[in-house]
Amino acid sequence: MNVFSRRAILQSIQDTGKVWDMIIIGGGATGLGTAVDAASRGLSVLLLEQADFAKGTSSRATKLVHGGVRYLAQGDIGLVREALHERGLLLKNAPHLVKNESFIIPNYSWFDGIFYTIGLTIYDLLAGKLGFGRARHISKKETIQRLPGIEDKGLHGGVVYHDGQFDDSRLAVNLAQTALEQGASVLNYVKVTGLIKDSGNKVVGVKAIDAETGLTYQLKTKTVINATGVFVDDVLKMDMPDKKPLVRPSQGVHLVLNKEFMPGEDAIMIPKTEDGRVLFVVPWYNKLLVGTTDTPIDLHSLEPVALDTEIEFILRTAAKYLKKIPTHEDVLSVFAGLRPLAAPQDESSKTKEISRSHKLIVSKSGLITITGGKWTTYRKMGQDTVDKAIEVGKLPNKACITASLPIHGSKPNPDRSNHLYVYGANIPGVLALINENNDWQNRVHPDDEYTKGEVIWAVRNEMARTVEDVLARRTRVLFLNARLAVAMAPEVARLMAAELNKDAAWQTEQIAAFNKVAGNYILA
């Protein structure tokens, strides 16, 4: 039996008498990390995600596994130390997706060189044995050599330091697979619509609906985890309709450019922009990722849209540091993500001042809510959440083992010159599937390296249900080149329809839905 088959997983929730140890609402980094932790401790776990895994914030990060240099500048030593420790564990447990990346801070004043060398030496010391490499000052000549395309007028030198880089939504898919292998039931496209309470007003279950079939479920459980990111208030309102908002969304936007703007292997970190944030220019899948912004937003949605002011800010800031000035025409894709930051309780509306450390809240009903945090610390968030659930739900108390648990696909020293490297230990399986059918060996589109067989693999083994799942999150085409993704959509729909036994109307619907989403990623 294929443990990743949706039909098999749906079977596990048919028994209405079953009482789960834990039901997790939300299939982003936090929810998936919690599911892996709980299942690996032997608890019975069900995770329900209203859309696709990592559909929201968890697929829209700056692709960094990092301690957070700016949190060090804010004096949040505890958060930085914890994140650096987790960064080291992630490189060990998912080496097929996480890599050691060198970052250079270009110095345009002699004082910057001293200041950042000292600061980043402290950053390295906080990482202890799990460090990625020592920070050091480099000359103007070496800076220009390593950052071809950098603005050299007034340049004094640079400071090199090391951090991690990864593929966020691929890691999410691998975490879902890990959770399933550990015995959890994990479902995308099943939306929780309400909480079930007993006569004492304690949460004892959830109501849910399968978005594909319209079937509704009433599911019993000892604990419910609200791990819904920017949607946490929606679930809290199911518990207490008059609850004051706990989070305030803040939007971060990224632009993707061709590598020609900075052809080297090193990334740039710009420590001080006009809005007080840091800006990164990071090589990612042979493109350049430039971001991010920090814009308080009043409404949350699954498809946030970049504001013109944010796009202008990134282009304007990048233009100060790159010799070749990027314009709107050069942007291959633009994407926006929402950070769930704690809603300010006073008059202050500044989101960047709010710490990114995570918080656990237990409601009177027993509902457990986890908020804050970031991708790098997802594992620790999962551990803390399960510890709390064991206490609240009086569950069997077993020690956490995720610090040394390899994530599905884990394979050291991947060959990054072959695009299949992201599948890690699954590469032989992917190749065997591609070779099953002559057509599957062909590319989906001549301008892209993805094969048709990878679309089939995503459906069979990675729980992809829509064209968007494949082009946005199983492969990253939408994020890397949105127009190319639109060109690939009809063929992806055709392949998926044959595999999922869908008709021509489904294909037409899927293409239209994907094109609508992709429109937000294309700059007019």
PAPATOR-756956 format. One line per 2 residues: number of its first residue (from 0); their letters; for each residue x negated, y, z negated of C-alpha. Coordinates in steps of 0.05 Angstrom, whole numbers, plus 5000, padded with zeros to 4 digits. Each point is the difference from the previous one (the first is absolute). Example, Ala and Ser with C-alpha at 12.3 -4.5 7.8 and 13.67 -1.06 7.14 Angstrom:
BEGIN
0) as) 4754/4910/4844; 4973/5069/5013
***
This chain:
BEGIN
0) mn) 5000/5000/5000; 4975/5070/5018
2) vf) 4997/5037/4934; 5006/5066/5040
4) sr) 5066/4981/5034; 5056/5048/4984
6) ra) 5051/4944/5003; 4961/4960/4947
8) il) 4993/5061/4955; 5074/5017/5006
10) qs) 5016/4928/4978; 4967/5016/4933
12) iq) 5052/5054/4984; 5062/4959/5020
14) dt) 5006/4968/4930; 5043/5052/4964
16) gk) 4990/4966/4933; 4924/5009/5001
18) vw) 4971/5049/4950; 4934/5030/5024
20) dm) 4946/5022/4951; 4991/5063/5040
22) ii) 5033/5037/5058; 4956/5054/5031
24) ig) 5033/5056/5040; 4951/5029/5051
26) gg) 4950/4969/5048; 4945/5051/5001
28) at) 4931/4995/4967; 5028/5001/4929
30) gl) 5057/4951/5010; 4956/4951/5038
32) gt) 4944/5005/4950; 5050/4985/4944
34) av) 5028/4940/5038; 4931/4970/5010
36) da) 4982/5010/4927; 5065/4972/4972
38) as) 5002/4939/5047; 4927/4984/4987
40) rg) 5018/4997/4925; 5053/4948/5015
42) ls) 5062/5045/4995; 5059/4992/5048
44) vl) 4999/5063/5042; 5045/5030/5053
46) ll) 4979/5064/5036; 5051/5038/5043
48) eq) 4980/5055/5049; 5054/5042/5034
50) ad) 4959/5009/5064; 4933/4970/5018
52) fa) 4941/4988/4954; 4960/5065/4994
54) kg) 5051/5036/5045; 4994/5063/4956
56) ts) 4941/5031/4965; 4959/4936/4999
58) sr) 4986/5000/5075; 4986/5074/5004
60) at) 4938/5009/4956; 4932/5030/5020
62) kl) 4976/4927/5003; 4952/5011/4942
64) vh) 4986/4953/4942; 4969/5051/4954
66) gg) 4990/5025/4930; 5024/5069/5020
68) vr) 4944/5052/5003; 5050/5056/4988
70) yl) 5026/4967/4936; 4928/5002/4975
72) aq) 4999/5075/5015; 5065/5005/4959
74) gd) 4966/4964/4942; 5044/4938/5003
76) ig) 4942/4953/4983; 5045/4942/4977
78) lv) 5039/4998/5065; 4935/5003/5042
80) re) 4966/4945/4960; 5061/4955/5006
82) al) 5007/5013/5075; 4926/4987/5013
84) he) 5005/4934/4963; 5062/4980/5041
86) rg) 4964/5023/5064; 4945/4949/4985
88) ll) 5051/4944/4988; 5036/5015/5065
90) lk) 4936/4995/5040; 4987/4932/4968
92) na) 5071/4974/5007; 5017/5026/5070
94) ph) 4934/5010/5037; 5034/4989/5067
96) lv) 5038/5065/4991; 4957/5043/4954
98) kn) 4932/5027/5019; 4946/5043/4970
100) es) 5003/5067/5036; 4948/5056/4995
102) fi) 5027/5071/4992; 4961/5063/5012
104) ip) 5016/5068/4968; 4968/5052/5047
106) ny) 4968/5056/4959; 5004/5071/5026
108) sw) 4967/5030/4938; 4938/4974/4963
110) fd) 5039/5000/4934; 5052/4950/5028
112) gi) 4945/4949/5012; 4979/5001/4927
114) fy) 5071/5003/4973; 5027/4941/5041
116) ti) 4938/4957/4990; 5008/5006/4924
118) gl) 5076/4989/5002; 4996/4939/5046
120) ti) 4943/4969/4959; 5049/5001/4941
122) yd) 5053/4969/5046; 4952/4942/5016
124) ll) 4981/4990/4927; 5074/4993/4982
126) ag) 5005/4941/5049; 4948/4961/4961
128) kl) 4983/4931/5029; 5056/5007/5052
130) gf) 4967/5060/5033; 4998/5007/5076
132) gr) 4933/5036/5006; 4965/5061/4971
134) ar) 5016/5072/5020; 4941/5040/5028
136) hi) 4984/5066/5031; 4982/4999/5074
138) sk) 4966/5052/5044; 5033/5044/5052
140) ke) 4967/4958/5055; 5027/4934/4972
142) ti) 5069/5030/4990; 5004/5021/5073
144) qr) 4972/4932/5022; 5052/4962/4959
146) lp) 5058/5047/5016; 4995/5014/5074
148) gi) 5051/5054/5014; 4993/5035/4933
150) ed) 4997/5077/5001; 4926/5013/4986
152) kg) 5003/5076/4995; 4981/5018/4928
154) lh) 4992/4926/4981; 4949/4987/4945
156) gg) 5006/4924/4994; 5048/4949/4972
158) vv) 5015/4953/4943; 5014/4926/5016
160) yh) 5042/4958/4954; 5038/4934/5008
162) dg) 5073/4981/4993; 5046/4947/5028
164) qf) 5043/5000/5063; 5057/4952/5016
166) dd) 5062/4986/5041; 5059/5014/4953
168) sr) 5058/4965/5034; 4958/4939/5018
170) la) 4982/4994/4927; 5074/5005/4982
172) vn) 5017/4943/5048; 4944/4958/4970
174) la) 5025/5015/4930; 5070/4977/5020
176) qt) 4969/4936/5027; 4959/4991/4936
178) al) 5063/5008/4957; 5036/4947/5042
180) eq) 4941/4952/4993; 5001/5011/4925
182) ga) 5074/4980/4999; 5037/5066/5003
184) sv) 5059/5013/5046; 4987/5064/5040
186) ln) 5051/5030/5049; 4999/5061/5044
188) yv) 5065/5031/5026; 5039/4983/4937
190) kv) 5025/5063/4965; 5018/5003/4926
192) tg) 5066/5037/4995; 5014/4997/4926
194) li) 4980/4973/4932; 5040/4947/4961
196) kd) 5007/5011/4925; 5026/4958/4942
198) sg) 5049/5023/4946; 4943/5030/4961
200) nk) 4981/5044/5060; 4936/4961/5013
202) vv) 4978/4989/5072; 5008/4925/5016
204) gv) 4999/5000/5076; 5006/5038/5066
206) ka) 5049/5005/5058; 4967/4997/5068
208) id) 5017/4998/5074; 4962/4967/5057
210) ae) 4994/5055/5053; 4996/4948/5056
212) tg) 5062/4958/4984; 5041/5046/4955
214) lt) 5003/4944/4948; 5004/5025/4928
216) yq) 4968/4968/4939; 5007/5005/4924
218) lk) 4934/4977/4970; 4986/4987/4927
220) tk) 4935/5016/4965; 4966/5010/4933
222) tv) 4964/5064/5023; 5008/5051/5056
224) in) 4940/5040/5025; 5013/5066/5035
226) at) 4938/5008/5044; 5031/5042/5055
228) gv) 4950/5058/5004; 5035/5064/5022
230) fv) 5067/4963/4994; 4993/4986/4925
232) dd) 5054/5051/4982; 5051/4965/5045
234) vl) 4992/4937/4958; 4998/5038/4934
236) km) 5066/5033/5021; 5031/4930/5008
238) dm) 4981/4990/4927; 5017/5070/4974
240) pd) 5039/5043/5050; 4983/5066/4964
242) kk) 4924/4986/4995; 4955/5059/5014
244) pl) 4952/4988/5059; 4936/4966/4979
246) vr) 4960/5012/5064; 4990/5056/5048
248) ps) 4977/4979/5070; 4938/5033/5028
250) qg) 4985/4991/5074; 4932/4982/5028
252) vh) 4988/5005/5075; 4946/4969/5044
254) lv) 4980/5012/5072; 4964/4948/5043
256) ln) 4949/5022/5052; 4954/4966/5049
258) ke) 4931/4980/4974; 4966/5049/5048
260) fm) 5010/5057/4949; 4952/4964/4953
262) pg) 4970/4937/5030; 4959/4976/4940
264) ed) 5016/4947/4948; 5001/5047/4940
266) ai) 5061/5036/4974; 5003/5073/4979
268) mi) 5027/5024/4934; 5017/5074/4996
270) pk) 5005/5014/4926; 5034/5068/5001
272) te) 5053/5022/5049; 5042/5063/4998
274) dg) 5055/4964/4962; 4951/4972/4949
276) rv) 5005/4927/5023; 4946/4957/5032
278) lf) 5003/4983/5074; 4973/4936/5030
280) vv) 4978/4984/5071; 4994/4924/5000
282) pw) 4983/4951/5056; 5056/4949/5003
284) yn) 5009/4946/5054; 4957/5040/5049
286) kl) 5041/5063/4989; 4994/5057/4951
288) lv) 5049/5010/4943; 5004/5072/4975
290) gt) 5039/5019/4938; 5033/5013/4954
292) td) 5049/5054/4975; 5038/5009/4936
294) tp) 5069/5030/5011; 5056/4996/4949
296) id) 5063/4972/5034; 5070/5001/4972
298) lh) 5028/4939/5036; 4971/4931/5007
300) sl) 5009/4956/5061; 4972/4937/5032
302) ep) 4975/5040/5059; 4973/5067/4976
304) va) 4980/5049/5055; 4937/5043/5002
306) ld) 5014/5075/4995; 4969/5047/5052
308) te) 4964/5037/4944; 4966/4935/4977
310) ie) 4978/4983/5071; 4972/5070/5009
312) fi) 4963/4997/4933; 4965/4935/5018
314) lr) 4980/5023/5070; 4977/5068/4972
316) ta) 4958/4967/4945; 4970/4947/5047
318) ak) 4981/5056/5049; 4955/5031/4947
320) yl) 4958/4937/4996; 5002/4970/5070
322) kk) 4963/5029/5060; 5054/4974/5048
324) ip) 5064/5034/4975; 5061/4953/4999
326) th) 5066/5026/5029; 5071/4974/5000
328) ed) 4986/4964/5066; 4945/4959/4967
330) vl) 5045/4971/4945; 5014/4927/5016
332) sv) 5046/4990/4940; 5024/5039/4940
334) fa) 5029/4966/4939; 5028/5024/4934
336) gl) 5005/4963/4933; 5032/5019/4934
338) rp) 4964/4994/4934; 5044/4987/4940
340) la) 4972/5050/4950; 5030/5013/4932
342) ap) 5053/5055/5005; 4975/5061/4962
344) qd) 5039/5007/4936; 4984/5075/4993
346) es) 5002/5056/5052; 4936/4978/5034
348) sk) 5011/4971/5070; 4927/4983/5016
350) tk) 4995/4927/5017; 4925/4995/5008
352) ei) 4991/5016/4927; 5039/4939/4979
354) sr) 4957/4939/4985; 5006/4939/5045
356) sh) 4995/4952/4941; 5060/4953/4996
358) kl) 5055/5001/4947; 5046/4945/4975
360) iv) 5069/5018/4975; 5049/4952/4967
362) sk) 5073/5024/5001; 5049/4983/4943
364) sg) 5030/4948/5048; 4933/4965/5005
366) li) 4987/5024/5072; 4925/5007/5009
368) ti) 4977/5056/5045; 4928/5008/5025
370) tg) 4981/5067/5032; 4938/5037/5023
372) gk) 4935/4966/5015; 4967/4989/5068
374) wt) 4982/4943/5046; 4931/4990/4968
376) ty) 5031/4984/4932; 5058/4958/5026
378) rk) 4973/4937/4965; 4993/5033/4932
380) mg) 5070/5029/5007; 5027/4931/5014
382) qd) 4963/4972/4940; 5027/5054/4953
384) tv) 5071/4992/5027; 5000/4924/4990
386) dk) 4971/5009/4929; 5058/5047/4985
388) ai) 5051/4953/5031; 4975/4942/4958
390) ev) 5011/5043/4938; 5069/5027/5021
392) gk) 5028/4934/5029; 4966/4954/4949
394) lp) 4969/4961/5058; 4945/4947/4993
396) nk) 4936/5037/4985; 4943/4978/5045
398) ac) 4936/5039/5015; 4993/5040/5064
400) it) 4955/4967/5052; 5003/5050/5058
402) as) 4932/5032/4987; 4968/4939/5032
404) lp) 5057/4975/5045; 4982/5003/5074
406) ih) 5053/5034/5042; 5030/4960/5059
408) gs) 4952/5002/5059; 4940/5016/4956
410) kp) 4936/4989/5040; 4932/5032/4987
412) np) 4957/5034/5053; 5053/5009/5055
414) dr) 4976/5012/5071; 5030/5070/5010
416) sn) 4982/5000/5075; 5058/4952/5011
418) hl) 5069/5031/4987; 5025/4933/4972
420) yv) 4956/5011/4937; 5060/5027/4961
422) yg) 5029/4930/4998; 4940/4976/4959
424) an) 5005/4926/4983; 5062/4995/5046
426) ip) 4960/5013/5064; 4997/4926/5020
428) gv) 5076/4995/4991; 5011/5063/5041
430) la) 4955/4975/5056; 5034/4932/5001
432) li) 5068/5034/5007; 4976/5046/5055
434) ne) 4974/4939/5038; 5067/4964/4995
436) nn) 5028/5040/5058; 4963/5029/5059
438) dw) 5041/5064/4999; 4984/5011/4926
440) qn) 4926/5007/5017; 5015/5063/5040
442) rv) 4999/5070/4971; 5066/5033/4982
444) hp) 4976/5062/5038; 4937/5008/5043
446) dd) 4978/5061/4960; 5000/4962/4934
448) ey) 4965/4938/4973; 5059/4967/4964
450) tk) 5022/4935/5031; 5071/4975/5009
452) ge) 4985/4941/4954; 4988/5049/4943
454) vi) 5072/5024/5006; 5023/4928/4992
456) wa) 4952/4991/4941; 5030/5062/4966
458) vr) 5070/4971/5007; 4982/4929/4978
460) ne) 4951/5014/4944; 5005/5073/4980
462) ma) 5075/5009/4994; 5005/5053/5055
464) rt) 5074/5010/5018; 4999/5062/5045
466) ve) 4959/5031/5055; 4980/5055/4951
468) dv) 4975/4947/4950; 4952/4974/5054
470) la) 4977/5066/5030; 4996/5041/4936
472) rr) 4978/4952/4946; 4978/4931/5025
474) tr) 4959/5035/5054; 4986/5074/4989
476) vl) 5013/5025/5071; 5054/5051/4981
478) fl) 4952/5032/4950; 4941/5000/5048
480) na) 5033/5020/5066; 5075/5013/4998
482) rl) 5010/5007/5075; 4966/4934/5013
484) av) 5045/4968/4947; 5061/5025/5038
486) am) 4973/4969/5064; 4990/4933/4964
488) ap) 5068/4997/4967; 5040/4967/5057
490) ev) 4951/4941/5006; 4998/4992/4923
492) ar) 5076/4999/4999; 5002/4947/5055
494) lm) 4950/4955/4964; 5036/5008/4933
496) aa) 5068/4987/5030; 4977/4933/5028
498) el) 4969/4981/4933; 5059/5023/4957
500) nk) 5053/4975/5049; 5029/5070/5012
502) da) 5036/5026/5062; 4988/5057/5049
504) aw) 5043/5047/4959; 4955/4989/4940
506) qt) 4939/5018/5043; 5033/5064/5025
508) eq) 5019/5019/4929; 4930/4986/4974
510) ia) 4966/5041/5054; 5046/5059/4988
512) af) 4991/4996/4924; 4924/4997/5008
514) nk) 4997/5058/5049; 5040/5043/4951
516) va) 4950/4986/4944; 4940/5008/5046
518) gn) 5025/5069/5020; 4979/5025/4930
520) yi) 4928/4976/5013; 4992/5036/5067
522) la) 4982/5074/5002; 5041/5034/5054
***
